[in-house]
Amino acid sequence: MKKIVFYFTLIPLFCFGQNDKLILVDGDTLEVTLTELAVKVIKYHHLNGDLNYSIKKNKVVKIIHDSGKVEILNSRLANKINSNTEEVGTITPFFQIGIINGASQSIIKGMESSSTLGGNMLIDDLYGLYAQYTITERLSFKSKLIRHVKGESFDDSMHEVWLEYYELPVMAEFSFNKNKFDFFIDVGIYFSVLNDAEIKLYVQGGPFWFDYPLDEYQFAQNPYPSFDFGAILGVGMGYKISERFRLLADVSVEQGLSFQKKLQIFDGKNINFSVPVSLGLGYKINN
């Protein structure tokens, strides 16, 4: 008889493992040792602890026993938690397309140091389209097709070198999400083709600027090169308006890596440098 009583005293040790888990309604997880499962409460004590605690069953979604057995107490909430757990850090890849508009400050490095006029940054607008392919919650690839004016303005405010490019940036984007907001860093390269190049002169006393094609202007030794490429580093922020639409704003630095041909009055090795700022509206085209 004593042996039977002894064996019954061992039953709780096998029924309740030494490292059970309680998954709570609020999402927290308690690692405990269960001591009793009553009708309305669960009794337990913390690991390596002797004090007894209890919690109402309606505050617990499920119990994961030390043996691996899962006991569901609230099936609706359990399914929701499982769904959220599977989605953390993973998404279905999708495309996004959109429009962008903004302005750019630019200067031709090398020109300002060799010109007797001195150089200032030229400000002009930019606009175009963008496409983005999101692979994970953190990583996506983005490309743009934009009209981007670069060049330089001089201290006398009467001379400008004006270069109109069609530009194709290709970038990797690293995102950090916070509710409907996302903050991102762009790293990549750009390729651009020159569409138009002019010297702009403001005639003193006159109301208008006069434009001269750069390859015809008397100071030009050679036509301006038709191709440019360089590196891009940018930061920005997005806001999710709805499941389909997203606003974004970004600022970047574009450093040219190709030397531009010399102008006769500018004897430096000229390199494009610009700081574009833009706003955009994107549309998610698939799930």
Backbone as numpy.savetxt, mean C-alpha at the origin, in Angstrom:
# Nx Ny Nz CAx CAy CAz Cx Cy Cz
-13.86 -53.31 47.02 -14.68 -52.11 47.02 -13.82 -50.86 47.02
-12.74 -50.88 47.81 -11.84 -49.74 47.87 -11.20 -49.47 46.51
-10.90 -50.57 45.78 -10.29 -50.40 44.45 -11.25 -49.71 43.50
-12.52 -50.06 43.58 -13.53 -49.46 42.69 -13.63 -47.96 42.96
-13.68 -47.61 44.27 -13.73 -46.18 44.63 -12.50 -45.46 44.12
-11.35 -46.07 44.24 -10.11 -45.44 43.78 -10.14 -45.18 42.28
-10.63 -46.18 41.51 -10.68 -46.01 40.05 -11.63 -44.88 39.66
-12.75 -44.76 40.39 -13.69 -43.68 40.08 -13.10 -42.31 40.36
-12.21 -42.24 41.35 -11.56 -40.95 41.63 -10.59 -40.55 40.54
-10.15 -41.48 39.71 -9.22 -41.19 38.62 -9.94 -40.73 37.35
-11.25 -40.96 37.28 -11.99 -40.64 36.06 -11.85 -39.17 35.66
-11.97 -38.18 36.57 -11.82 -36.78 36.16 -10.47 -36.48 35.55
-9.44 -37.18 35.96 -8.11 -36.92 35.42 -8.03 -37.29 33.95
-8.82 -38.29 33.56 -8.80 -38.70 32.16 -9.82 -37.91 31.34
-10.90 -37.50 31.99 -11.94 -36.76 31.26 -11.52 -35.33 30.99
-10.76 -34.75 31.93 -10.37 -33.35 31.77 -8.87 -33.27 31.63
-8.38 -32.83 30.47 -6.95 -32.80 30.20 -6.26 -31.69 30.97
-4.97 -31.73 30.89 -4.18 -30.76 31.62 -3.98 -29.45 30.85
-4.44 -29.38 29.62 -4.26 -28.16 28.83 -5.44 -28.00 27.89
-6.61 -27.76 28.48 -7.82 -27.54 27.69 -7.91 -26.07 27.30
-8.72 -25.80 26.27 -8.88 -24.42 25.81 -10.36 -24.05 25.77
-10.66 -22.88 26.29 -12.00 -22.31 26.20 -11.96 -21.16 25.21
-12.72 -21.26 24.13 -12.83 -20.18 23.15 -14.05 -19.35 23.52
-13.83 -18.11 23.92 -14.91 -17.28 24.44 -15.63 -16.51 23.35
-16.81 -16.00 23.69 -17.63 -15.24 22.75 -16.91 -14.00 22.26
-16.13 -13.35 23.14 -15.44 -12.11 22.76 -14.16 -12.36 21.96
-13.88 -13.64 21.66 -12.72 -13.96 20.84 -11.48 -14.37 21.62
-11.50 -14.18 22.93 -10.35 -14.57 23.75 -10.28 -16.09 23.91
-9.09 -16.57 24.22 -8.87 -17.99 24.46 -8.25 -18.17 25.84
-8.85 -19.07 26.65 -8.31 -19.40 27.96 -7.72 -20.80 27.93
-6.47 -20.93 28.34 -5.87 -22.25 28.49 -5.98 -22.65 29.95
-6.73 -23.71 30.21 -7.08 -24.06 31.58 -7.04 -25.57 31.77
-7.31 -25.99 32.98 -7.57 -27.39 33.30 -9.02 -27.49 33.78
-9.85 -28.18 33.02 -11.26 -28.30 33.37 -11.42 -29.22 34.58
-12.35 -28.82 35.46 -12.64 -29.66 36.63 -14.08 -30.15 36.65
-14.98 -29.38 36.00 -16.38 -29.82 36.00 -17.15 -29.12 34.88
-18.01 -29.88 34.20 -18.93 -29.33 33.21 -20.34 -29.48 33.76
-20.86 -28.41 34.30 -22.22 -28.44 34.84 -23.21 -28.03 33.76
-24.48 -27.95 34.15 -25.52 -27.62 33.16 -25.36 -26.21 32.64
-25.07 -25.24 33.50 -25.01 -23.84 33.09 -23.62 -23.22 33.23
-22.72 -23.87 33.91 -21.39 -23.29 34.10 -20.31 -24.32 33.81
-19.11 -23.78 33.58 -17.91 -24.61 33.41 -16.96 -24.22 34.53
-16.48 -25.21 35.26 -15.54 -24.94 36.34 -14.14 -25.37 35.91
-13.16 -24.58 36.32 -11.79 -24.83 35.88 -10.82 -24.16 36.83
-9.55 -24.49 36.66 -8.51 -23.68 37.29 -7.39 -23.46 36.28
-6.69 -22.36 36.43 -5.64 -22.01 35.48 -4.48 -22.98 35.61
-3.71 -23.07 34.52 -2.57 -23.98 34.52 -1.62 -23.63 35.66
-1.16 -24.64 36.36 -0.24 -24.46 37.49 -0.85 -23.64 38.61
-2.18 -23.61 38.64 -2.85 -22.88 39.71 -3.79 -23.79 40.48
-4.11 -23.40 41.70 -4.96 -24.22 42.56 -6.35 -23.63 42.76
-6.52 -22.33 42.49 -7.81 -21.69 42.72 -8.82 -22.14 41.69
-10.04 -22.38 42.09 -11.11 -22.79 41.20 -11.87 -21.57 40.67
-12.21 -21.61 39.38 -12.98 -20.54 38.74 -14.16 -21.18 38.03
-15.12 -20.33 37.67 -16.26 -20.82 36.89 -16.66 -19.75 35.89
-17.25 -20.17 34.79 -17.72 -19.26 33.75 -19.02 -19.81 33.18
-19.96 -18.92 32.87 -21.23 -19.36 32.31 -21.02 -19.92 30.91
-21.77 -20.96 30.58 -21.62 -21.60 29.28 -21.99 -20.68 28.11
-22.92 -19.74 28.36 -23.31 -18.86 27.26 -22.24 -17.84 26.89
-21.13 -17.81 27.66 -20.00 -16.95 27.32 -18.89 -17.71 26.61
-19.13 -19.02 26.38 -18.12 -19.87 25.75 -18.66 -20.39 24.42
-17.86 -20.25 23.36 -18.25 -20.73 22.04 -17.99 -22.23 21.91
-16.78 -22.63 22.30 -16.44 -24.05 22.19 -15.30 -24.38 23.14
-15.18 -25.68 23.40 -14.12 -26.21 24.25 -13.23 -27.11 23.41
-11.94 -26.87 23.46 -10.99 -27.76 22.80 -10.27 -28.54 23.90
-10.61 -29.80 24.00 -10.03 -30.62 25.06 -8.58 -30.97 24.74
-7.87 -31.35 25.78 -6.46 -31.72 25.63 -6.29 -32.89 24.66
-7.29 -33.75 24.58 -7.23 -34.90 23.69 -7.39 -34.50 22.23
-7.82 -33.24 21.98 -8.07 -32.79 20.62 -9.54 -32.74 20.27
-10.37 -33.32 21.12 -11.81 -33.30 20.89 -12.34 -31.87 21.03
-13.21 -31.47 20.10 -13.81 -30.14 20.11 -15.28 -30.26 20.48
-15.67 -29.52 21.49 -17.06 -29.54 21.95 -17.67 -28.17 21.67
-18.63 -28.12 20.74 -19.26 -26.87 20.33 -20.41 -26.54 21.28
-20.39 -25.35 21.85 -21.46 -24.90 22.72 -22.35 -23.88 22.02
-21.81 -23.18 21.02 -22.58 -22.19 20.26 -22.17 -22.32 18.80
-22.92 -23.09 18.03 -22.54 -23.43 16.65 -22.50 -22.21 15.74
-23.43 -21.25 15.95 -23.46 -20.07 15.07 -22.18 -19.24 15.24
-21.81 -18.96 16.47 -20.59 -18.19 16.71 -19.34 -18.97 16.34
-19.38 -20.27 16.51 -18.22 -21.09 16.15 -17.94 -21.02 14.67
-18.98 -21.06 13.85 -18.80 -20.96 12.40 -18.25 -19.60 12.00
-18.71 -18.55 12.68 -18.24 -17.20 12.39 -16.77 -17.06 12.73
-16.37 -17.59 13.89 -14.96 -17.51 14.31 -14.07 -18.29 13.37
-14.53 -19.47 12.95 -13.74 -20.27 12.01 -13.56 -19.55 10.70
-14.64 -18.87 10.23 -14.57 -18.13 8.97 -13.58 -16.99 9.07
-13.64 -16.23 10.19 -12.72 -15.11 10.37 -11.28 -15.58 10.48
-11.07 -16.71 11.14 -9.71 -17.24 11.30 -9.11 -17.62 9.97
-9.92 -18.18 9.09 -9.41 -18.59 7.78 -9.06 -17.39 6.91
-9.75 -16.25 7.16 -9.55 -15.09 6.30 -8.37 -14.24 6.71
-7.86 -14.40 7.92 -6.77 -13.54 8.39 -5.53 -13.74 7.53
-5.04 -12.65 6.94 -3.81 -12.70 6.16 -3.96 -13.26 4.76
-5.17 -13.74 4.40 -5.35 -14.30 3.06 -6.59 -13.70 2.44
-6.51 -13.41 1.15 -7.65 -12.92 0.40 -7.64 -13.56 -0.97
-8.76 -13.46 -1.65 -8.81 -13.91 -3.04 -8.20 -12.83 -3.91
-7.18 -13.13 -4.73 -6.56 -12.11 -5.58 -7.59 -11.41 -6.46
-7.39 -10.11 -6.67 -8.35 -9.36 -7.49 -7.65 -8.22 -8.21
-8.30 -7.73 -9.28 -7.82 -6.58 -10.05 -8.57 -5.33 -9.63
-7.88 -4.20 -9.77 -8.49 -2.90 -9.52 -7.98 -1.95 -10.59
-8.87 -1.16 -11.17 -8.48 -0.16 -12.16 -9.01 1.19 -11.69
-8.39 2.28 -12.15 -8.85 3.58 -11.71 -8.23 4.73 -12.47
-8.60 5.93 -12.08 -8.09 7.16 -12.68 -7.32 7.93 -11.62
-6.33 8.69 -12.05 -5.55 9.51 -11.13 -5.36 10.90 -11.72
-5.24 11.87 -10.85 -5.02 13.26 -11.25 -4.21 13.94 -10.16
-3.30 14.82 -10.57 -2.48 15.48 -9.57 -1.53 16.47 -10.19
-0.42 16.71 -9.51 0.59 17.66 -9.97 1.97 17.12 -9.63
2.96 17.68 -10.30 4.33 17.22 -10.08 5.29 18.40 -10.03
6.21 18.34 -9.08 7.33 19.28 -9.02 8.55 18.57 -9.59
9.26 19.24 -10.48 10.42 18.58 -11.10 11.56 19.57 -11.33
12.74 18.99 -11.46 13.93 19.77 -11.77 14.87 18.87 -12.56
15.73 19.46 -13.35 16.71 18.68 -14.12 18.05 18.83 -13.41
18.44 17.81 -12.68 19.67 17.87 -11.91 20.87 17.99 -12.84
21.75 18.90 -12.49 22.91 19.16 -13.33 22.73 20.44 -14.11
21.47 20.70 -14.51 21.21 21.92 -15.27 21.32 23.15 -14.37
20.78 23.05 -13.13 20.76 24.23 -12.28 22.16 24.64 -11.84
23.08 23.66 -11.76 24.43 23.98 -11.31 25.28 24.57 -12.42
24.88 24.32 -13.67 25.70 24.80 -14.78 25.10 26.02 -15.47
23.86 26.37 -15.10 23.21 27.51 -15.73 23.49 28.79 -14.96
23.74 29.87 -15.68 23.94 31.17 -15.03 22.62 31.73 -14.53
21.49 31.14 -15.00 20.19 31.63 -14.58 19.76 31.07 -13.23
20.34 29.96 -12.82 19.88 29.27 -11.62 18.61 28.52 -11.89
18.32 27.49 -11.09 17.17 26.65 -11.41 16.20 26.51 -10.26
14.90 26.43 -10.57 13.84 26.16 -9.61 13.00 25.00 -10.13
12.24 24.41 -9.22 11.40 23.29 -9.61 10.23 23.79 -10.45
9.95 23.04 -11.50 8.82 23.33 -12.37 7.60 22.58 -11.85
6.46 23.25 -11.77 5.22 22.63 -11.31 4.26 22.53 -12.49
3.77 21.32 -12.73 2.80 21.11 -13.80 1.91 19.94 -13.41
0.81 19.76 -14.15 -0.14 18.72 -13.79 0.24 17.37 -14.38
-0.37 16.31 -13.81 -0.24 14.97 -14.36 -1.60 14.28 -14.24
-1.86 13.34 -15.12 -3.13 12.60 -15.06 -2.98 11.31 -15.86
-3.87 10.37 -15.59 -3.80 9.12 -16.31 -4.63 8.02 -15.66
-4.23 6.78 -15.91 -4.94 5.59 -15.44 -3.99 4.72 -14.62
-4.56 3.87 -13.78 -3.73 2.90 -13.08 -4.44 1.55 -13.01
-3.66 0.50 -12.87 -4.18 -0.85 -12.68 -3.39 -1.51 -11.56
-4.09 -2.29 -10.75 -3.45 -2.92 -9.59 -3.95 -4.35 -9.44
-3.01 -5.26 -9.19 -3.36 -6.66 -8.95 -2.94 -7.01 -7.53
-3.91 -7.27 -6.68 -3.65 -7.57 -5.28 -3.55 -9.08 -5.11
-2.41 -9.52 -4.57 -2.15 -10.95 -4.40 -2.51 -11.41 -2.99
-2.03 -10.68 -1.99 -2.33 -10.98 -0.59 -2.77 -9.71 0.09
-3.09 -9.82 1.38 -3.50 -8.66 2.14 -2.38 -7.62 2.24
-1.14 -8.06 2.08 0.01 -7.18 2.25 0.70 -6.79 0.93
0.55 -7.60 -0.12 1.34 -7.40 -1.33 0.46 -7.28 -2.57
0.79 -6.30 -3.40 0.14 -6.15 -4.70 1.12 -5.52 -5.67
0.76 -5.57 -6.95 1.57 -4.96 -8.00 0.73 -3.91 -8.72
1.35 -2.76 -8.97 0.63 -1.63 -9.53 1.38 -1.07 -10.73
0.61 -0.63 -11.72 1.19 0.05 -12.87 0.30 1.23 -13.26
0.92 2.24 -13.84 0.18 3.43 -14.27 0.53 3.77 -15.72
-0.34 4.49 -16.35 -0.05 5.11 -17.65 -0.46 6.57 -17.51
0.53 7.47 -17.42 0.24 8.86 -17.10 0.94 9.82 -18.05
0.35 10.97 -18.17 0.99 12.10 -18.85 1.68 12.91 -17.75
3.00 13.04 -17.84 3.80 13.61 -16.76 4.76 14.64 -17.34
4.58 15.90 -16.95 5.45 16.97 -17.42 6.60 17.15 -16.43
7.82 17.16 -16.96 9.02 17.40 -16.14 9.79 18.56 -16.76
10.76 19.07 -16.03 11.56 20.16 -16.57 12.12 21.03 -15.47
12.23 22.34 -15.80 12.86 23.26 -14.85 12.44 24.69 -15.15
12.28 25.46 -14.08 12.00 26.88 -14.19 13.20 27.64 -13.64
13.51 28.79 -14.25 14.71 29.52 -13.86 14.38 30.75 -13.02
15.41 31.24 -12.34 15.22 32.29 -11.35 14.60 33.57 -11.91
14.83 33.83 -13.15 14.27 35.06 -13.71 12.78 34.93 -14.02
12.21 33.69 -13.82 10.78 33.41 -14.05 10.35 33.68 -15.47
11.31 33.72 -16.38 10.98 33.99 -17.78 11.43 32.88 -18.70
12.04 31.84 -18.14 12.51 30.72 -18.95 12.08 29.40 -18.30
11.62 28.47 -19.10 11.29 27.13 -18.63 11.75 26.10 -19.66
12.30 25.00 -19.18 12.47 23.82 -20.02 11.30 22.91 -19.71
10.50 22.59 -20.70 9.21 21.90 -20.53 9.24 20.60 -21.31
9.18 19.46 -20.59 9.29 18.14 -21.21 8.05 17.32 -20.89
7.29 16.98 -21.90 6.06 16.21 -21.71 6.32 14.73 -22.02
6.16 13.89 -21.00 6.41 12.46 -21.14 5.11 11.68 -21.01
5.06 10.53 -21.70 4.08 9.49 -21.38 4.84 8.43 -20.59
4.39 8.21 -19.36 5.18 7.44 -18.41 4.47 6.16 -17.98
5.25 5.10 -17.81 4.73 3.81 -17.36 5.50 3.36 -16.12
5.01 3.66 -14.92 5.63 3.14 -13.70 5.18 1.69 -13.44
6.08 0.88 -12.92 5.76 -0.50 -12.52 6.29 -0.66 -11.09
5.38 -0.99 -10.14 5.76 -0.96 -8.73 5.20 -2.15 -7.96
5.91 -2.53 -6.91 5.38 -3.44 -5.90 4.85 -2.60 -4.76
3.68 -2.96 -4.25 3.06 -2.19 -3.18 2.91 -3.05 -1.93
3.35 -2.51 -0.79 3.26 -3.20 0.49 2.27 -2.43 1.36
1.19 -3.11 1.78 0.08 -2.44 2.46 -0.04 -2.85 3.92
-0.61 -1.93 4.71 -0.89 -2.17 6.12 -2.31 -1.66 6.37
-3.24 -2.57 6.66 -4.64 -2.22 6.74 -5.07 -1.89 8.15
-6.01 -0.94 8.25 -6.62 -0.56 9.52 -8.07 -0.20 9.24
-8.99 -1.15 9.52 -10.41 -0.98 9.22 -10.59 -0.65 7.73
-11.19 0.50 7.41 -11.41 0.85 6.00 -10.21 1.56 5.39
-9.22 1.89 6.20 -8.04 2.58 5.70 -6.93 1.59 5.41
-6.10 1.92 4.43 -4.87 1.16 4.22 -3.74 2.14 3.92
-2.59 1.83 4.44 -1.40 2.65 4.23 -0.39 1.81 3.46
0.25 2.41 2.47 1.09 1.59 1.59 2.40 2.28 1.24
3.35 1.43 0.84 4.66 1.87 0.35 4.84 1.29 -1.05
5.21 2.13 -1.99 5.45 1.70 -3.38 6.95 1.74 -3.68
7.44 0.69 -4.31 8.84 0.62 -4.74 8.86 0.08 -6.16
9.57 0.76 -7.06 9.61 0.26 -8.43 10.45 1.11 -9.36
10.17 0.98 -10.64 10.88 1.71 -11.69 9.87 2.32 -12.64
10.32 3.28 -13.44 9.45 3.85 -14.45 10.18 3.91 -15.79
9.39 3.86 -16.85 9.88 4.03 -18.22 9.03 5.12 -18.85
9.65 6.04 -19.57 8.87 7.12 -20.17 9.40 7.46 -21.56
8.46 7.91 -22.39 8.76 8.32 -23.76 8.41 9.79 -23.92
9.31 10.55 -24.47 9.11 11.99 -24.63 8.13 12.26 -25.76
7.07 13.01 -25.45 6.10 13.38 -26.47 6.35 14.77 -27.04
6.80 15.69 -26.17 7.04 17.07 -26.61 8.10 17.69 -25.72
8.97 18.53 -26.31 10.03 19.22 -25.55 10.13 20.64 -26.07
10.02 21.59 -25.14 10.01 22.99 -25.55 10.78 23.86 -24.56
11.31 24.97 -25.08 11.78 26.08 -24.26 10.65 27.10 -24.24
10.21 27.47 -23.04 9.14 28.45 -22.92 9.75 29.78 -22.48
9.47 30.82 -23.24 9.99 32.16 -22.95 8.83 33.13 -22.73
8.97 33.96 -21.72 7.98 34.99 -21.46 8.59 36.32 -21.88
8.00 36.94 -22.88 8.52 38.21 -23.40 8.10 39.34 -22.46
9.08 40.08 -21.95 8.82 41.14 -20.99 7.89 42.19 -21.59
6.84 42.50 -20.86 5.88 43.47 -21.34 4.77 42.83 -22.15
4.91 41.57 -22.46 3.88 40.88 -23.25 3.04 39.98 -22.38
1.86 39.63 -22.80 0.95 38.86 -21.96 1.09 37.34 -22.11
1.91 36.89 -23.06 1.89 35.47 -23.36 3.28 34.85 -23.26
3.26 33.51 -23.06 4.47 32.71 -23.21 4.62 32.31 -24.66
5.88 32.26 -25.12 6.16 31.78 -26.47 6.92 30.47 -26.36
6.46 29.46 -27.08 7.04 28.12 -27.02 7.91 27.87 -28.24
9.09 27.32 -28.01 10.00 26.94 -29.08 10.34 25.46 -28.94
10.17 24.67 -30.00 10.61 23.28 -29.93 12.08 23.23 -29.54
12.39 22.39 -28.58 13.74 22.36 -28.03 14.79 22.02 -29.06
14.48 21.15 -30.01 15.48 20.76 -31.01 15.67 21.83 -32.08
14.83 22.88 -32.07 14.99 23.97 -33.01 15.53 25.23 -32.35
15.54 25.22 -31.01 15.96 26.41 -30.29 17.46 26.61 -30.44
17.91 27.85 -30.49 19.30 28.16 -30.81 20.28 27.63 -29.77
19.82 27.44 -28.50 20.73 26.95 -27.48 20.84 25.43 -27.47
19.98 24.75 -28.21 19.96 23.29 -28.17 21.04 22.71 -29.07
21.90 21.89 -28.49 22.95 21.25 -29.28 22.41 20.04 -30.02
21.52 19.29 -29.38 20.92 18.10 -29.97 19.45 18.04 -29.56
18.63 17.31 -30.31 17.27 17.08 -29.85 17.30 16.40 -28.47
16.35 16.74 -27.62 16.31 16.13 -26.30 16.03 14.65 -26.43
16.63 13.79 -25.61 16.45 12.35 -25.76 14.98 11.95 -25.61
14.57 10.96 -26.37 13.16 10.57 -26.42 12.79 9.53 -25.39
13.75 9.04 -24.58 13.48 7.97 -23.63 14.13 8.29 -22.29
13.43 7.94 -21.22 13.97 8.15 -19.87 13.49 7.01 -18.98
14.28 6.64 -18.00 13.86 5.65 -17.01 14.50 6.00 -15.67
13.93 5.43 -14.59 14.46 5.74 -13.27 13.79 4.91 -12.19
14.05 5.26 -10.93 13.55 4.54 -9.77 12.46 5.35 -9.09
11.53 4.63 -8.41 10.40 5.26 -7.71 10.33 4.75 -6.28
10.10 5.67 -5.36 9.79 5.33 -3.98 8.64 6.22 -3.54
7.56 5.61 -3.07 6.40 6.41 -2.70 5.66 5.87 -1.49
4.81 6.72 -0.91 3.95 6.33 0.20 2.56 6.87 -0.09
1.56 6.25 0.52 0.21 6.73 0.29 -0.79 6.12 1.25
-2.05 6.50 1.05 -3.14 6.04 1.89 -4.37 5.80 1.04
-5.09 4.74 1.34 -6.33 4.45 0.64 -7.49 4.40 1.61
-8.70 4.61 1.08 -9.91 4.53 1.90 -10.96 3.74 1.12
-11.46 2.69 1.73 -12.45 1.82 1.10 -13.84 2.42 1.25
-14.37 2.97 0.15 -15.70 3.58 0.18 -16.77 2.50 0.27
-16.59 1.44 -0.53 -17.52 0.32 -0.55 -16.76 -0.92 -0.97
-17.47 -2.01 -1.22 -16.81 -3.23 -1.64 -16.13 -3.06 -2.99
-16.58 -2.10 -3.80 -16.04 -1.91 -5.15 -15.15 -0.69 -5.30
-15.43 0.39 -4.58 -14.75 1.66 -4.82 -13.78 2.00 -3.70
-12.65 2.61 -4.10 -11.59 2.97 -3.16 -10.98 4.31 -3.57
-10.82 5.21 -2.61 -10.09 6.45 -2.82 -8.63 6.24 -2.41
-7.72 6.91 -3.11 -6.32 6.84 -2.71 -5.61 8.16 -2.95
-4.60 8.39 -2.14 -3.74 9.57 -2.28 -2.31 9.12 -2.07
-1.40 9.60 -2.92 -0.01 9.19 -2.74 0.96 10.29 -3.17
2.15 10.20 -2.64 3.25 11.08 -3.01 4.48 10.21 -3.22
5.26 10.51 -4.23 6.43 9.67 -4.52 7.59 10.53 -4.98
8.74 9.91 -5.00 9.96 10.54 -5.52 10.44 9.72 -6.70
10.66 10.38 -7.82 11.16 9.71 -9.02 12.55 10.24 -9.35
13.53 9.36 -9.29 14.91 9.71 -9.59 15.30 9.11 -10.92
15.57 9.98 -11.90 16.02 9.49 -13.20 17.37 8.80 -13.10
17.56 7.78 -13.93 18.83 7.05 -13.96 19.52 7.15 -15.32
18.89 7.84 -16.26 19.49 8.01 -17.59 19.93 9.45 -17.77
21.16 9.66 -18.21 21.67 11.01 -18.45 21.00 11.59 -19.69
20.51 12.81 -19.55 19.91 13.50 -20.68 21.01 14.24 -21.46
20.81 14.36 -22.77 21.83 15.02 -23.60 21.99 16.47 -23.19
23.21 16.95 -23.33 23.53 18.31 -22.90 22.90 19.35 -23.82
22.55 20.46 -23.21 22.22 21.64 -23.99 23.45 22.53 -24.02
23.57 23.32 -25.06 24.79 24.08 -25.27 25.08 25.04 -24.11
24.01 25.59 -23.48 24.24 26.52 -22.38 24.26 25.81 -21.04
23.93 24.53 -21.03 23.93 23.75 -19.80 24.88 22.58 -19.99
26.06 22.66 -19.40 27.09 21.68 -19.71 27.15 20.53 -18.71
26.14 20.42 -17.82 26.14 19.32 -16.86 25.56 18.05 -17.46
25.73 16.93 -16.72 25.05 15.69 -17.07 23.66 15.74 -16.45
22.69 16.02 -17.27 21.37 16.35 -16.75 20.54 15.10 -16.49
19.89 15.04 -15.29 19.08 13.90 -14.89 17.75 14.41 -14.37
16.66 13.81 -14.83 15.34 14.21 -14.36 15.11 13.79 -12.91
14.47 14.68 -12.14 14.09 14.39 -10.77 12.73 15.03 -10.54
11.77 14.27 -9.97 10.43 14.82 -9.78 9.78 14.26 -8.53
8.80 15.03 -8.04 8.01 14.62 -6.86 6.53 14.75 -7.24
5.94 13.69 -7.77 4.52 13.74 -8.12 3.61 13.47 -6.92
2.48 14.18 -6.88 1.45 14.00 -5.86 0.13 13.79 -6.60
-0.62 12.76 -6.21 -1.85 12.47 -6.96 -2.96 11.95 -6.07
-4.19 12.13 -6.55 -5.39 11.55 -5.97 -5.99 10.60 -6.99
-6.65 9.55 -6.51 -7.21 8.58 -7.44 -8.51 7.97 -6.95
-9.22 7.37 -7.87 -10.44 6.63 -7.57 -10.35 5.29 -8.27
-10.42 4.21 -7.47 -10.27 2.87 -8.03 -11.56 2.08 -7.98
-11.65 1.08 -8.88 -12.82 0.21 -8.95 -12.37 -1.23 -8.99
-12.87 -2.03 -8.07 -12.55 -3.45 -8.01 -13.40 -4.20 -9.02
-12.75 -4.86 -10.00 -13.50 -5.43 -11.10 -13.84 -6.91 -10.93
-13.28 -7.57 -9.90 -13.67 -8.95 -9.63 -13.38 -9.28 -8.18
-14.01 -10.35 -7.72 -13.83 -10.77 -6.33 -12.59 -11.60 -6.16
